[in-house]
């Protein structure tokens, strides 16, 4: 054990302060601030302006290792020049092991030979530098080189710092050395399984262990680390159950999130049956470590699907999974139990640094806390957070609350009950606002929903984060609520939660009405605000049926335009159920139609036919228009099955019904266009052109701008099929101008593709190229199934 005051001391110039401070922060996790000689840590003791006077003696007598960060003109600066004289004296006394020379830009200092051994820092991160420092210190002390960096319990250097990742910020971590070693072995390239499955009771630190293991991954083992967490579960007297809020099935959402983290969001728009294969193909080249948290919240079938997905991970990829439920898996399985007492002691000592009531407590008191909480790290943190609040001035008082909890209730809820009495009005408002979200949300949204000014909300968020009730991101700009706290607040403060819920619902409703329907130019606004809108969907589903149905109708085109097919299916299916319960068969039919339409976009013929029949059943007593809509959807299903005669018959039946209402209308134009499309597929080009031109005439007569643009483009497509390249070019250029005025991106893309094809077939590849590129760019953004056709034309133009 060292008898010197400082384990590590720094000498550096001001322009490298940010780099050195980052290193010092990591090292304090290992030794504490009092053992690191970094000027800001000791200004109160020595004085801001006088510290430089003491540094030479502190280097010489009181430091185990002096780390010198040399940059150009280091020794010529006033303070570092004086420091260098003292450090150079150590070198002259042959105490070279006490000095670690590091530098930027291959800088030199007076008094050293050109071959002096420097650590080059130009391409190293602070974490990598901290690792080298800890290794040097260990060697100086006669210990193994990795003594401080192997399974570091206090934070240490994080080897994943040079691997792109989205890992949450980890609180000080203690113990679990054996578990970390087992996970490291499971992640090694030669390991046979897909990684490690960590299971155990709630609050035991499964998530922290997974994150810490990911942080310790050796540089170069993976190209990327992706952290994903599913929703928490509601705590009841009978145990845990899923909250059941409006979200996609968690398995699908995890796949979608992986796609987004891989910078391939279009994969999330693939049909469910193809999505996992598409993402596995993307992972094959990525060498990713997946950290999947809280899998116990998934339904059993979704868990099985996710484990099946993990079983197929390509070589080079691994996963760390946490769950409260044990499962058979092709992985190394760790059962995480109580924190051992030495690690718990270290945790409580760390907490005591910032908790005035915990600091003077005795070891027997802390041991009692450990035993009463079953060595559960999260419970220990919560109980410590109670100290000094309300009646809980001591550990014994806090533990008394737990001991008095009724046997039929989980103690955690009793702990939260005591916390409720300590929340300020601002904290209560912030917490109530956060109960509606299952993901990190920007502080500005929380401010708005809590009806607080920014300073008040930020103060409340910081206080709640310090008590481990709110989870911030690394920059403390986005926040989420610990799920059990959200559960508790919904039960104990329903009026406050309802108040913030009303504000959320009103905000989301305004966003939907103002930026949806067919306002294509406003869709980006709604898309950017989607996390807020999505959080309000459960409120719409639980609210009045007329408002819910209006929301569904408004979002239909937005869902289609942005490729949110899963969201559309989930919302419309639930809204159909609500409509049926309210005896609102008119809207039940429209919800069934919208579900069928999504299946049409995915070219799932059987599902389209099933939902067409469902819509028709709802509309048995409806008017001619609704019956025609259901028949037209059935025609789409037959068309997808390539049963063209049946499809033509259905479209003609729908057309007759529309004409019975009006000789000329948008519906008539749409039906004629659908009929022409299947006639073209059946090879009857003459009939197709006749009906397309009639559809175009009707659309112009009723001022149906989208129809005019679409049907003009379809005439261009018909000309392409007949190899009339000049005619196709003329029609497609006309259609492009019309589509740009309408603003529908998928029409613009298709017109560009048609122009490119017509031009390249006429030997004008250079002129075709910009159109082909524009089509590919738009289809890529939309995740359209037509992307492959556009890419083929682009290759033809470039070739």
N, C-alpha and C positions, 0 to 999 in steps of 0.2 A: 504494500500500500504506500503510495507516495505521501511524503510529509510536506511537500511544497504546496503553496497556496493555490497555484494555477496549474491545471493539467496542460492547457494550450494557451499560448499568447500570440497575438497578431501584430505585425508591423506592416503598414500599407499607406499608400497615398490616397488622398481624398477621392480621386476620380474612380477608384476601384471599390468604393465603400459599398455599393449595392451588392457586388459580387461577394465581398468578404462577409457582409451581414447575413447573406443567405447561407454561407458556410457556417457561421457562428450559430445561427438558429438551429441548424441540424445538429451541431455538436452539443448544444445545450440540452437536447433531448437525451443525450447520452450521459452528460455529467452535471447539468444544471448551470445556470448563468454564473453562479459564484465561482465556478472552476474554469471559466473561459475569460481570458483577458482580452476583451473587445471594448474599446473606449466607452461606448454608449452604456454598457452595463455597469460602469463604475464611476460615472460622472458625479453621482451624488456623494460618493465617498471621497474622491480626490479633488473634485471641482472640475468643471468643464475646461477651464483655461490652464489648470495646473497639472493635469494628468501627464502631459508630455514631460514634465520635470521628473516625475516618479518612474516613468517607463524604463529608462536604462537600468535602474536597480531592480525593478520587477523582473525584467528579462534575465538579469544576471543571477539573482538569488532565489526567485520565487516561482519559476516556471519550469515545467518538465520539458516542454517543447516550444520553441519560438518559430512560428511560421512567418516567413518573410515573403510578401507579395510584391515583387519588383516590377515596376513599369518604367518607361523612359523618364529619365531625370529624377528617379526615386531618391538617389542620394544627394541631389542638389537642392531638394526642397527643405524648408526650414526645420520642420519637426521630424520628418523621416530621415533627414541628414543626421540629426542628433541620435535618433534611434539606431541608425546604421553604425555609428561609432561604437555603441555598446555591444551590438550584435557581432561586429567585426572583432571585438575584443574576445568574445566567446570563442570564435574560430581560432584566434591566435593562441588561446589557452588549450588548444587541441580538444575542445568540447564540441566537436563538429556534430556529434549525434544529437545535440540539443537544439540544433538549428536546421530547419527545413527550408531550403531555397526554392522559391517558385517564381515564375515570371511570365509576363506578357510581352509579345513582340520581340522576343529574344533580347530583352534589355540587359545591359551590363551595369555593374556597380564597381566603384574604385576598390582596389585592394584584393581583388580575386583574380586568380589565373583564368585564362580563357576556357580551360577545361573543367571549371567548377560545375558540379552536378546540380543542374536546375530541373525542376518539374515544369514542363511547358504547359501553360494553362489556356492557350489561345483557343483550343477546340474542346475544352473540358467544361462540363457543367459544374455548378457549386456542389451538387451531390457527389459527383465523381471526385472532385477535389477533397471533399470531406472524407470519403472512403480512403484516399491515399494518406491523409493526415492520421486517421485512426490506425491504419496499418503501420505507419512509421512509429507511432507512439507505442504500439504493442511490441514491435521489434526492439525498441529501446528498452522496454521493461523486461525483455527476455521471454515474452509470451509468443504464442503462435501469431502469425501475421494477421489472421482473420479473427483474432480474439474479440475485438470490438465490433466487427462488421458482420460476423456470422450470427444469424438469428438475433440481431440486435434488439434488445427489449425496450430501449428508450427512444427509438426513432432512428438514430444513426443516419447513415447515408442511404439513400433510396436508389437502388440500382435501376429501377424502372424510369428514372427521371429522364433518361435519354431515349425512352420508348414512347411514342405518342399514345396517350391514354386519356380516359375521362373518369378516372378513379375519384371518388369523393374524398374530401379532406379527412384524414384519419386523426382521431384524438391520440394522445400519448398511449403507447401500446406496451404492455408488460407481459412477460411470461410466454407460455405456449411454445417453448423451444422445440419440444418433441413433435408437436403438431406441425410446426413450420418445416421441420426437416422431412416429415412424412409427405407433406404437400410438395416440397421441392423435388423429392424423389419421384412423385407421381407426375410431375411436369417435365421430367427429364426427357430428352429426345428418344431414349431407348425404352421408356415406359410403355407397357402394353395397352393400358387403358386410355380413356380420353382425358383423365385428370383426377380430380379429387372431389368427393361429395362430403360436405361437412353438415352433420345433422346434430340436433340436440335441442334442449328447451329454449324458449324465448328468452332473450336478454343475456345469454351466455357469451356473446361476443363472436357469433359465427361470421357476421358481416365484417367485423374488424379483422378477424383472422384471415378471411379471404382477401381483403384489401392489402393487409400487411404481406401476405404471401405473394401477391401480385407485385407489390413494391420491391420485393427482394429478388425478383426474377433476374437472372444474369443478363447483362447487356448482350444483345445479339440473339437471344433465344427466341424472341418474337419480334415481329415488325410493328405490332399494335396490340394494345390491351383495351378491351371494350367491357365496360361495367353496365349491367342492366339490373333493375330491381322491379319485381312485380308488386302489386298492391298488398297491403297488410290485410289481416282478417279481423273481424269483429270479435271482441271478447264477450262471452255470455256465461251464464252459470253452468252450462253444459260443456263448455270448451270453446274452441275456435270455429267460426264459420265465415264463409265468404261474405263480404259486404254486398256484393251483387250490384254495384253501381254500373252506370252506362259506360262501358269500355268495350273494346274488342275482346274476344277471347284472349286471355293473356298469352297463350302460345303464339297466336298470330301477331300480337303486338310486339312480342319479343323478336320475332322474325323481322317485322317491319323496322324495329329499332336497330337491329344489326345491319339491315340494308342501309339505313340512314348513316350509321357510324362508318360504314365502308364507303361513304360518299356515292352510293348507288341507290338513291331513294326510289328509282323507278321499279326496282325489284319488288317493292312493297305493293305495287299495283298488279302484280301477276296473279292469276287465279290461285286459289288456295291449294289446289292439287299440284300446282307446279312451283309454288313459291319456295318450298324447302330445298328442292333440287337446284333452283336458280341461285339461292344464297350459298349453298354448299359449293357450287362451282366458283362463286366469287371468293369464298374463303380459301379455296385451294391454292390460290396465288398470294394470299395475304399473310399467312403465318400469324394467326391471331390467337391471343389468349382471351377467352370469354370468361367473365366473372358474372354469374347469374345468381341473383340474391332472392331469398324468400320464396322458394318454389312451392312451399306448402300452401300458398294462397291459390294455386291453380287447381281447377277441378281435376279429378283423377285422370280423366281421358286426356286432358291437355298435358298433364305431367308425363303420361306415358308417351305422348307424341313428342314432347321435348326431349325425353331421354332417348327415344328412337332417333331423333335428329342428332343428338350428341354422339350416339353410337356410330354415326356415319361421318363424324368429323374427319376431314382429310389429314394426312400426315403433315406435321408441322404446326398443326393447331391443337390446342388443349383447352380445358375448361375447369374452373373452380365453381362449384355449385353449393349453395347453402339451403337448408330446409329444416323445418322442425320435425318433419316426418322421415323416417328411415325408408329407403327404397333400395331395391336391387339395381345395381348399375355396373357397367363396365368401367369402374373407376376405383380408386383407393378411397375407402369409406372411413371417415373419422367421426367418432361420437364425441361431441364437445360437452364436457361436464364442467363442474365448478372450477373457477380459477384457483390455483393452489395458493396457499397462504403467503409465501414469499412474494409472489406476483401481486397479490391483493395488498400486501403491505406497501409495495412500491406504488401501486395505483393510489392508495389513500394518501401516501406522502406527497404525491404529485398534486392531488386535489387540495391538500392542506396549504400549498403555496399561495392559493388564491381564495381560501376560505378561512376567515379569521376565527370562526367557531370550531372548525375541525383542527386547526393548528395546535392548540394546547391539549388536545385529548390524549389519553394514555393508551399504551398498547393493549391492555385488557379491554378498554372501551372499543377500540377498533376491532379487536378480535371478536367481540360480541356482535358488532355490526356485520362482520364477515359471516359468522355462524348463523345469525338470524335471517340473513338474506340468502343463505345457501351458497355463498360464494358467487352469486350472480352479479357480474360487473355492472349491468344496467341498473339493477335494484340498488346497489351500493351508491352509484352516482346519484340516483334519485333521492335516496335517504339523505346523503350528504347535502344535496341541494335544499333540503328542508331546514337544515340548521340555520338558525338566525331568522327564520321566517315564522311569524305568528307565535305559536306556543312551543315550537320545536327549537329550543335553544341548545339542546344537548343531543348526543347520540341516543341516550336512553329514552328521551322524550320522543324522538322520531321513531324508535323501535316500538315504543308503546302503542303508537297508532297501528302498526302492523299487527301486533299481538291482539289488539281488540277487534280486529276485523272478523265479521261473522264467518263461520266455517264454510258456508255455502257460497261465499263470494271470493273472488280472486283478490289477493292482497294488493295487486297493482292498482285496481280500481279504488281501493281505500286510500292508497298513496295519492292518487290523482285527486281524490276528494279533498284531502288536506291541501293539496296544491291550489285547488280552486279558491280557497279562502285567502290565498296569498296573491292572487292575480290582481294587478291594478286594472282600472277600467280600460286603459289603453291596451294592456296585454290581452284582456278578454276579447276586445274587438278584433285584434290582430289574429288571435287564435281562432275565433269564430270564422273570420274570413278564410283562413287557411283550411278549415275543415272541408271545404268544397273541392279541394284539388288533391290529386294523387301524384303530382309531379312538382318539381321545383318551379316556382312562379316568380316573375320579376317583382321587385319591391314596389314598383309604381302601381301595379294592379292591387296589391295588398293594401296600399295606402288608400286607394279609391274605395275599395269595398269596406274598409274599416272606418271610413269617414274621419280620418285623422290627417293632420298635417304631416309632411314628410319627416320632419325632425322627431315628432312624437312616435310615429310608427317605427322609424329606424331604431330609436332607443328601446322600444318595447321588443323589437325583433332581436336586438343584441342581448338583452337581458334573458329572453327566453332561450336563445341559442346557448348562452352560458350555463343554463340549467338543463341542457340536453333535451329540451322539449321541441325546439325548432331546429331543423337541419339546414344550414346554409351551404352554398357552394363555396369554392375556394376563395372567391373574391367578395363573398357576402353581399351579392347583388340579387341572388335568387334564393328563395326559401321554400321549405316544405315542412309539414307537420309530422312529428312522430305519430304513426297511425293510432296507437293506443290512446294518445292524448285526444286525437280527433274523435275516436269512439266515445270517450268519456264526456267530452264537451257536448256532443249531440244528445246524450242522455241527460246531462246535468244542467245544461244551459240552452235548452231548445229555443227559447225566445230570442236569444242573441244570435244563435246560428240561423234561425229563420229570418231575422232582420237582415243579416248579411246575405243570406240566400236570395231574399227579395231584390236586393240591390244587384246581385250577380245576374239574376234572371232578367231584370229590366235592362241591364247593360247588354247582355247577350241578345235579347230580343231586338233591341234597337240596332245592334250590329247586323243581325240577320235581315231585318226588314229593309234597312238602308243599303245593303250591299249584296243582295242575292237576287232571286227571281232570274230575270234575263239581263241583269246589269253586269255584263261581262267585264266591262272596264273597272268595275268596283270589286271584282272577285279577289284581287291581290290584297285588298284591305281586310276582307274577311279571312283570307288564308293566314295572314300575319297574326290575326287575333284568335285563331282557332283554339288554342289551349283554353282560353277563357270561355269561348262558346261551348266547347266540349264539356267543360265542367258544369255548365248549366243544363245540359241535356237531361240528367236525372230529375231536375226540377220541372222541366217541361213535361216529362213522362209522368210525373206525380201530380201535375197540375190539371187545370180544366182541359177537357178533351178538345174543344174548339181551338184553343190557343195552340195545343200540340199539333193538330192537323194543319194549321196555318204555317207553323214552323216547318213541318215536313214538306209542304208544297213549295215553300220559299227556297228550301235548301236543295231541291231536286237537281236543278241545273248546276248548282255549285258543286255538289258531290260528283256529278258526271264530269264536269269540266276539270276538276282537280284530281280525278282518279281516286276519290275516297269511296271506293265501292263497298268495302267492308262496313264503313260507318253507315252508308246508305242502307245496306241490307239490315243491319242491326236496328237502326232507328225505325225504319218503315215496318219491320216485322213486329216490333213492340207496339208501335202506334196502331197497326192494324188490330192487334189484340185489344187495345184500349177502345178503339172505335166500335168493335163488336160488342164490348161490354156496355158501351153507351148507346147501343142500338143505332149507331151512326153507320149504316151500311153503305151510304154514298161514299164517305171518306174511307171506309174499310176497303172498298173496291179500288180506290185510287192508290192506297198504300200497297195493295197486292199488285197493281199494275206497275208501280215503281220498283218493287222487288223483281218482278219479271223483266223489267227493262234492264236492270243491272245484270241479270243472267244473260240477257241478249247481248250486252256489251262484252260479256265473257264468252259468248258463243256456246252457251250451255243449253242445248235445244230442249232436252227433257224438262229441265227446271222452268224454262220459259213457258212451255205448254202447261205445266202444272199450275203455275201462278196465273196464267191466262184463264184457266178453268176456275180458279179461286175467285178472281175478279168477277168473272161472269156470274158466279153463284151469288156474290154480294149484290150484283146489279140486276138480279132477276126482275125486280119491280122498278128499275130505273128507266130513264128515257132512252131514246134511240141513240143518242150520242155515246152514252156510256157503254151500251151494248156493242156499238161499232168499235169502240176503243178496245174492248176485250177480244172481239173477233180479229181485229188487226194484230193484236199481240199474238194471238194463236197463229195467224199467218206467218209472223216472224219465226215462230218455233218450227213450223213446217218448212220454211225456207232454209233454216239452219240444218234441218235434216235432209235437205236437198230433195224434198218431196214437192217439186215445183207446181204440179197441177193442183194439189190440195192448197198450197199457199196462194196461187192465183185465185182459186175459188173463194178463199177467205177474204182476200183483199177486195175482190169485186163485191162480196156481200157487205163488207164494211163501207165501201164506196156508195152503194145503193142507199144504205141507211143515212149516211152523211148528206147525200143529195135530197133525201126525203125532207131534210130540215132546211136546206138551202142549196140552190143550184151552184152557187159560188161561195166558198169559204176557205179558211185555212185548212180545215179538216179535209175538205174535198181535195185540195191541192196535195196535202200530205198523202192521202190514200192513193191518188194517181201516181205520185212519185214512187210509193212502195210497190204498186202494181208494175210499174215500168221496170223497177229494179229486178224483180223476179222474172219478168218476161225476157230481159236481157240475159239473165243467167240460163234461162231455158233455150236460148239461141234465137228467139224471135225478135230480131233487132228492129224490124219495121214496127211491130206493135209497141216495142219499148220507146222508140222515138216518137210515135204518135201520142202516147200517154204522157211522156215527159214534156212535150211541147204544150199539151193541154194543161198539165200541172203548172207550167211556167205562165201560161196565159191567165189562169185563175189566180195565181199568186200575185201577178201584176194588177189584176182587176181589184183585188181586195187589199192592195198595198201591204203585202206580206213580204217584207224586205229579206228576211232570212231565207224564205222559200225561193225567192227570185235568185239569190246568190247560190243557194244549194243546187237548184235544178239546172241553172246554167252550167255549173260545174259538172253535173251528171251528164248533160248533153256532150260536154267535152270528153268525158270518160267513154261515152258511147262511140264518139268519133275515133278515139284511140283504139277501141276494140275492133273498129272497122278499118283501121290503119289509114285513116284520113288525117295525116299528120298536120298539114296546114290548117284544116278546119278545126282540129282539136286545139291547136295553138291559139287560134283566134278566140274560140269559145272560152278556153281556160284563162286567157288574159282578161277577158271581159268579166268572168266569174271572180277572178282575184280582186279586181277593183271593187266589185260589189261586196265581197266578203270582208275586205278591209274596212269598208264603211260600217258593216254590221258589227265587226269586232270579234267574231268567233274564230278562235285560233285554229281549231281542227279543220275548218273550211279553208282558211288561208293556207295551211300546210298542204292539204290535198290539191288545191289549185296550183301551188308551186310545184308539186310533184308532177302534175299533169303537164304543165308548161315545160318542165325539164325533159320529160319523156318525149314530148312532141318535138322539141328542138333537137335533142340528141339523135332522134330517128331521122331528122333531116340533115344530119351531119354537122350540127352547130353545137358541139360539145362545150366550147368556151362560153357561149351565150347561155347554155343550160346550167352551167355550174353554180352560179349564185342562187338560182331557184332551188336546185337540189339541196344545196347546203342549208337554205332557210327551212325547207321541209323537214330535213333531218333534225335540225335544232328544235323546231316546235314539237315534233313528235316525241323527241327525247324528253322534253320538259313535261309533256302530257302523259308519258308512259303509254303511248298508243300502240295497239297491236299492228298498226299500219307502218310502224317504224322500219321493219325489215324491207318492205317494198321501196320505201324512200331511200334506204341505204343502198339497195341494189342499183337504183338509178344513179345515185351519187358515184358509186364505183364505176359505172359505165361512163359517166361524164369525165371522171379523172383518168380513166384508162385510155 
